Amino acid sequence: MNMNSDQETSESRVSKGGNRSGAGRKAIGITRKLSLTLTEKDWAEIDRRCDRGDYSVSEIIRSIIEDHLREVDSL
């Protein structure tokens, strides 16, 4: 059994992963945590849209807000 080969393998595993420049999901904006109260009907509609298009709740709500802000700007 070659000990150097085993050590090199475990060392190469350690060097992968972790915090690296350019790694991970790119930010699309500033994250702020909030609590949102909606009716059961509204949550059901958001859940339906999530399931229909394989979107997250955040994506659906972000889309609704962006659409509304564009609409308000055009007035």
N, C-alpha and C positions, 0 to 999 in steps of 0.2 A: 504494500500500500504506500503510495507516494503522498507524504504529508504536505509537501509544497503545493501539490495540485489541489488538495482539499482546502488549504488556506487561501489559495488564489480564488477558488470558486466562492467561498464565503465572503471574501473581501470584495469581490466584484458584485455580489448581491447587495452588500451594504452601500456601495457607491451609487446604486440606482434608486430612484424615487426621492422623496423629500422635496424641500423647497429649492426650485431651480428657476433661474431667470427665464421667463417666457413660458413656463409650464402652467397647466391648469386652464380652467375656463376663463375667457376674457370677460372683463366687467362690462356691463351695458349701462351702468349708472351708479348712483349712490344708493346703498341699501339702508332703509329705515324700517324698523319694526313698528307695526301698528296693529291695533285691534279694530276689526270691522264688524259692525252689527248690521245684519240684513235679515229680511223676512225669510222664512223657510222656503217660500216660493222662489225668491231671488237666488238663494243658495242652491236650490234644486236646478234652476236654470243654468247656473254656473257649472254645477257638476255635470249636467247634460252636455254642455258645450265642451267640457274637458274630455268626457268619454267619447264624444262624437269625433273629435279631431286629435285625440291623444295629446292634449295640451295640459299644462299645469294650471292650477288656480291662479298663480301669479301671472302667467302669460295671458289668461283670459281677462283678468282685471286690468292689467297693463294696457291691453288692446282697447278695452272699453274706455279707459281714461284718455288714452291718446286720441281715439276717435272723437270723443266729446271735446277735448281741447282744440282739435283742428276745426270742429264745427263751430265752436265759440269764436275762434279767430276769424272765421269767414263771415261773421255777421257784421 
